[in-house]
Amino acid sequence: MTVFEFILAAVLAGIAMAALTELGYRLGMIKANLLLIDGEFALKMAGAGAGQPLVYVVGVVVHLVTSAVFGAAYYVITRLLNVDPENVAVIAVYVFLLWLSMLFFALPVAGQGLLGRRAATSAWYEQLVLHVVFGGVLWMGLALF
């Protein structure tokens, strides 16, 4: 497999994660909408304020670029460690580390507090479910290629 296939699988996983985030948010089941968090943070870092449509557009772009980077990183890591990238356990460990990074780094940096508590007290759990979806779709995407 090529790095492009890893990136494509990760972008597909990011799309699934974004769709589930948005659906859950609109149904009131998810309080910490990743697309809004990503968009608001990116616009804040750029020194720009914007209405919700632009926040969503920027959020989707940031989310998908981040997913692509995570796909490329997964390619590099599996090559360096010489492990099977399609192994469910390897993917699970990688996605678990991404989840922890989200809770302890990305959400706090984005102004959502440790574990995303400012966004929602349930953010840690919501992120766990979303990352499981990311891992599952990443696994399926890699299997397709």
Residue pairs with C-beta under 8 A, 6 or more apart in sequence:
1 75
1 85
1 142
1 145
3 72
3 75
3 76
5 142
5 145
6 71
6 72
6 74
6 75
6 85
6 142
7 68
7 71
7 72
7 75
8 71
8 141
8 145
9 71
9 137
9 138
9 140
9 141
9 142
9 144
9 145
10 67
10 68
10 70
10 71
10 72
10 74
10 138
10 141
11 64
11 67
11 68
11 71
12 137
12 138
12 141
13 67
13 71
13 133
13 134
13 135
13 136
13 137
13 138
13 141
14 63
14 64
14 66
14 67
14 68
14 70
14 134
15 64
15 67
16 133
16 134
16 137
17 34
17 63
17 67
17 130
17 131
17 133
17 134
17 137
18 34
18 35
18 60
18 63
18 64
20 30
20 129
20 130
20 133
21 30
21 33
21 34
21 35
21 130
22 33
22 35
24 30
24 126
25 31
25 33
25 36
30 120
30 126
31 119
31 120
31 122
31 123
31 126
32 107
32 112
32 116
32 119
32 120
32 122
32 123
32 126
32 127
34 59
34 63
34 130
35 55
35 56
35 59
35 60
35 63
36 52
36 55
36 56
36 59
37 59
37 107
37 110
37 112
37 119
38 58
38 59
38 62
38 63
38 66
38 110
39 50
39 54
39 55
39 56
39 57
39 58
39 59
39 60
39 62
40 55
40 59
40 110
41 62
41 109
41 110
41 111
42 58
42 59
42 62
43 49
43 50
43 54
43 55
43 58
44 111
50 58
67 134
70 98
71 138
74 85
74 94
74 138
75 85
77 94
78 84
78 85
78 90
83 90
84 90
85 91
85 142
86 139
86 142
86 143
88 139
91 135
91 138
91 139
91 142
92 135
94 135
95 131
95 132
95 134
95 135
95 138
96 131
98 131
98 134
99 127
99 128
99 131
102 116
102 127
102 131
103 114
103 115
103 116
103 123
103 124
103 127
104 114
104 115
107 113
107 114
107 115
107 116
107 119
107 123
107 127
108 114
111 118
112 118
112 119
112 123
113 119
115 123
115 124
116 123
116 124
116 126
116 127
117 123
120 126
